[in-house]
Amino acid sequence: MSLLGLGGAALQVFFESARPYLLVLTAVSLGYSFYLVYRRPFRPGPVVRRVWLTAILAGILSAIPFFRD
């Protein structure tokens, strides 16, 4: 059980140091998704809703570390 805890701590350190790069990757991916959805005049509603839902969830999950303490 202690190995599992040490492995989790090591992963947290890695992801905490990679967080800025992952946030940039998320922003670029969302920007490209919005470009693909809105480049044509007509898009079905479910596609637009999914992109917006993904953007909102990414924003909420990205803000969680600011409210941890």
Beta strands, then each sheet from edge to edge (+ up, - down):
end
